[in-house]
């Protein structure tokens, strides 16, 4: 099970920490005023090999040494059984048939192409805005419109509106259904917004207390690599708080004056370096740690040997690739 699960988890965590439009990466881009399209391009170049090393390669290695058995969650999903009203069990297929018989509109699943396009739409719009900045001169009307639609907030809004059609009305859902779906999403989104806001507030507290200026003076005087410093700060915050989003947004707030004082810093790679640092060593204060533990029916030591090592490998490999890419771009 781990030989399949570890590559999946590696890909998910890389996308969460490195690739916009994840909230943490977008917060860092906002602090540093980095280019969204370039950040996405670099994050993909760095993320794919990192996910391969921490996923299939490490997964094949660790699966031979850590043996787990499917728990209740995996067994239920694998056998297609769910508790019935009479205390026994009923197949998921029978429940689906009864549910369909109660529907007045016959619905089907969306196709692969439309599903992938809907998910990638904000990424495509943001990358188009970066391409327009290279193709068109400043002040060009076409560039202004493309930049508007490629702004992260607008791009995400357009993707949400398009999803109302691709995952909603085109499948037979009415406006009441779509409203219910969007209402159900407000709870998780509110938590993310609170986390990002708390991370930004914490970073501002550190900045106004003089910590940011002290770090800036020390780094500028010592000629310390800002990419490495961003990784170190995000790593320490990640280990202390357990939150990837808080680690990235707080580190970005501290690194903003340093990046301004060192104009040669590649801002896009700095965002990715902080994302890599925010991945390191997921442990007991991270909600994702317990999520992985329960779904894979592992003990705490087994989760430390697998998931914690996966995130640490990702963090170190991504940092090395950031430094290599930075050297090639100079």
C-alpha positions in Angstrom: 0.0 0.0 0.0 2.9 2.4 0.7 4.4 1.8 -2.7 1.2 3.4 -4.1 0.4 5.9 -1.4 3.8 7.5 -1.0 4.0 8.8 -4.6 0.5 10.1 -4.3 1.3 12.0 -1.1 4.5 13.3 -2.5 2.8 14.8 -5.5 0.0 16.4 -3.4 2.4 17.9 -0.9 4.7 19.4 -3.7 1.7 21.0 -5.3 0.5 22.3 -2.0 3.8 24.0 -1.0 5.5 25.0 -4.3 2.9 25.6 -7.0 0.5 28.6 -7.1 -2.4 29.2 -6.7 -1.9 27.5 -3.3 -2.7 30.2 -0.7 0.8 30.1 0.9 2.6 30.5 -2.4 0.3 33.3 -3.4 0.8 35.1 -0.1 4.6 34.9 -0.6 4.2 36.2 -4.2 2.2 39.1 -2.9 4.8 40.0 -0.2 7.7 39.8 -2.6 5.9 41.1 -5.7 7.1 38.1 -7.7 5.9 37.2 -11.1 3.1 34.5 -10.9 3.7 32.9 -14.3 7.5 32.5 -13.8 6.9 31.1 -10.3 4.6 28.5 -11.7 7.1 27.6 -14.5 10.0 27.3 -12.0 7.9 25.4 -9.5 7.0 22.8 -12.1 10.6 22.4 -13.3 11.6 21.8 -9.6 8.5 20.1 -8.4 8.5 17.2 -10.9 11.9 15.7 -10.2 11.5 16.4 -6.5 8.2 14.5 -6.4 9.8 11.6 -8.3 12.7 11.3 -5.8 10.5 11.5 -2.8 7.6 9.6 -4.3 8.3 6.5 -6.5 11.9 6.1 -5.6 11.6 6.5 -1.9 8.2 4.8 -1.9 9.7 1.6 -3.4 12.5 1.7 -0.8 10.4 2.3 2.3 7.6 -0.1 1.3 10.0 -3.0 1.7 10.9 -1.9 5.3 7.6 -0.6 6.7 4.7 -3.0 6.5 1.1 -1.7 7.0 -2.3 -3.4 6.8 -5.4 -1.7 5.5 -7.5 -0.1 8.3 -11.2 0.5 8.5 -11.1 3.4 6.0 -9.2 1.5 3.3 -11.2 -1.6 3.8 -14.5 0.2 3.5 -13.4 2.0 0.3 -11.8 -1.2 -1.2 -14.7 -3.5 -0.6 -17.4 -0.9 -1.4 -19.3 -1.5 1.8 -20.9 1.1 4.0 -23.1 0.7 7.1 -26.8 0.2 6.4 -29.7 1.4 8.4 -30.4 -2.0 9.8 -27.0 -2.2 11.4 -25.6 -4.4 8.6 -24.0 -3.3 5.4 -25.2 -2.2 2.0 -23.2 -2.0 -1.2 -22.4 1.5 -2.4 -23.8 0.5 -5.8 -27.2 -0.2 -4.3 -27.2 3.1 -2.4 -26.3 4.9 -5.6 -29.1 3.2 -7.5 -31.7 4.2 -4.8 -30.3 7.7 -4.9 -30.6 7.9 -8.6 -34.2 6.7 -8.6 -35.0 9.7 -6.4 -33.5 12.2 -8.8 -35.7 13.8 -11.4 -32.6 14.7 -13.5 -30.2 12.1 -14.7 -26.6 13.2 -14.1 -23.4 12.0 -15.4 -19.7 12.5 -14.4 -17.7 15.2 -16.2 -15.2 14.1 -18.8 -11.5 14.0 -18.3 -10.7 16.9 -20.6 -13.2 19.3 -19.1 -12.2 18.3 -15.6 -8.5 18.9 -16.2 -9.2 22.2 -18.0 -11.3 23.5 -15.2 -8.6 22.7 -12.6 -5.8 24.2 -14.7 -7.8 27.3 -15.9 -6.4 29.7 -13.2 -2.9 28.4 -13.8 -3.2 29.0 -17.6 -4.6 32.5 -17.1 -1.7 33.5 -14.8 0.9 32.0 -17.1 -0.7 33.9 -20.0 -0.3 37.1 -18.1 3.4 36.5 -17.7 3.8 35.6 -21.4 2.0 38.8 -22.3 4.5 40.9 -20.2 7.2 39.4 -22.4 5.5 39.7 -25.7 3.7 43.1 -25.5 5.2 46.5 -24.7 4.1 48.2 -21.5 1.0 50.2 -22.0 -0.3 47.9 -24.7 -4.1 47.4 -24.5 -3.9 43.7 -25.1 -1.3 43.3 -22.4 -3.5 45.3 -19.9 -6.5 43.0 -20.5 -4.5 39.8 -20.3 -2.8 41.0 -17.1 -6.2 41.8 -15.7 -7.6 38.3 -16.4 -4.3 36.7 -15.3 -4.3 38.4 -11.9 -4.4 35.6 -9.3 -7.7 36.9 -7.7 -9.5 37.4 -11.1 -8.1 34.1 -12.5 -9.4 32.1 -9.5 -12.8 33.9 -9.7 -13.1 33.1 -13.4 -12.2 29.4 -12.7 -14.9 29.2 -10.0 -17.5 30.7 -12.3 -16.5 28.3 -15.1 -16.8 25.4 -12.7 -20.4 26.3 -12.1 -21.0 25.3 -15.7 -18.5 22.5 -16.1 -19.2 20.7 -12.8 -22.7 22.1 -12.4 -25.3 23.1 -15.0 -23.7 20.9 -17.7 -24.3 17.9 -15.5 -27.9 18.7 -14.7 -27.5 20.5 -11.3 -29.7 23.5 -10.7 -28.9 26.9 -9.2 -30.1 25.7 -5.7 -27.6 22.7 -5.9 -24.7 25.0 -7.0 -25.6 27.4 -4.2 -25.5 24.5 -1.7 -22.2 23.4 -3.0 -20.6 26.8 -2.7 -22.0 27.2 0.9 -20.5 23.9 1.8 -17.1 25.2 0.7 -17.1 28.3 2.9 -16.1 26.4 6.1 -12.8 25.0 4.8 -12.0 28.3 2.9 -12.6 30.3 6.0 -10.0 28.2 7.9 -7.5 28.8 5.1 -8.1 32.5 5.1 -7.7 32.7 8.9 -4.4 30.8 8.7 -3.1 33.0 6.0 -4.2 36.1 7.8 -2.6 34.9 11.1 0.6 34.1 9.3 0.7 37.6 7.7 -0.1 39.2 11.1 2.6 37.3 12.8 5.1 38.3 10.1 4.2 41.9 10.5 4.6 41.7 14.3 8.1 40.4 13.8 8.8 43.0 11.2 7.6 46.0 13.3 9.3 44.7 16.4 12.7 45.1 14.6 13.4 41.4 13.9 13.1 42.0 10.1 15.5 44.9 10.2 18.0 43.0 12.3 17.9 40.0 10.0 18.3 42.3 6.9 21.3 44.0 8.3 23.0 40.7 9.3 22.3 39.1 5.9 23.4 42.1 3.8 26.6 42.4 5.8 27.5 38.7 5.7 26.6 38.2 2.0 24.4 35.2 3.0 22.4 33.7 0.3 18.8 35.0 0.5 17.5 31.8 -1.0 19.1 29.7 1.6 18.0 32.1 4.4 14.4 32.0 3.1 14.5 28.2 3.3 16.0 28.2 6.8 13.4 30.6 8.1 10.5 28.7 6.6 11.9 25.4 7.9 12.1 26.7 11.5 8.6 28.1 11.3 7.3 24.9 9.8 8.8 22.8 12.6 7.6 25.2 15.3 4.0 25.7 14.0 3.3 22.6 11.9 1.6 24.7 9.2 3.0 25.0 5.7 0.9 28.1 4.9 1.9 29.9 8.1 5.6 29.1 7.5 5.6 30.4 3.9 3.6 33.6 4.6 5.5 34.5 7.7 8.9 33.8 6.1 7.9 35.9 3.1 7.0 38.8 5.4 10.5 38.6 6.9 12.3 38.2 3.6 10.5 41.1 1.8 12.9 43.8 3.1 15.9 41.6 2.5 14.8 41.0 -1.1 14.3 44.7 -1.5 17.8 45.4 -0.2 19.3 42.8 -2.5 17.9 43.5 -6.0 19.8 40.7 -7.6 17.6 38.1 -5.7 15.5 36.0 -7.9 12.1 36.6 -6.3 10.4 33.6 -8.0 13.0 31.2 -6.8 12.9 32.7 -3.4 9.2 31.9 -3.2 9.9 28.3 -4.1 12.8 28.1 -1.7 10.5 29.2 1.2 7.9 26.7 0.0 10.6 24.0 0.1 11.5 25.0 3.6 7.8 24.9 4.7 7.7 21.2 3.7 10.4 19.9 6.0 9.8 17.3 8.6 6.0 17.0 9.1 5.6 15.8 12.7 3.0 15.6 15.5 1.9 19.3 15.4 0.9 19.0 11.7 -2.6 18.1 10.9 -1.5 16.4 7.7 0.7 14.0 9.8 -2.4 12.6 11.6 -4.4 12.5 8.3 -1.7 10.3 6.7 -1.4 8.2 9.9 -5.1 7.4 10.0 -5.7 6.8 6.3 -2.8 4.4 6.0 -3.5 2.8 9.4 0.1 3.4 10.6 1.5 3.9 14.1 3.2 7.2 15.1 6.7 5.7 14.6 5.7 4.3 11.2 4.4 7.7 10.1 7.6 9.3 11.2 9.6 6.8 9.2 7.5 7.4 6.1 5.6 10.6 5.8 8.1 12.7 7.8 11.0 11.4 5.8 9.1 12.1 2.5 8.5 15.8 3.4 12.2 16.2 4.5 13.5 14.6 1.3 11.2 17.0 -0.7 12.5 20.0 1.2 16.2 19.2 0.7 15.9 18.1 -2.9 13.8 21.2 -3.9 16.3 23.5 -2.2 19.2 21.9 -4.1 17.3 22.3 -7.4 16.5 25.9 -6.6 20.2 26.7 -6.0 21.2 24.9 -9.2 18.5 26.7 -11.3 19.5 30.0 -9.7 23.1 29.4 -10.7 22.1 28.6 -14.3 19.9 31.7 -14.6 22.7 34.0 -13.6 
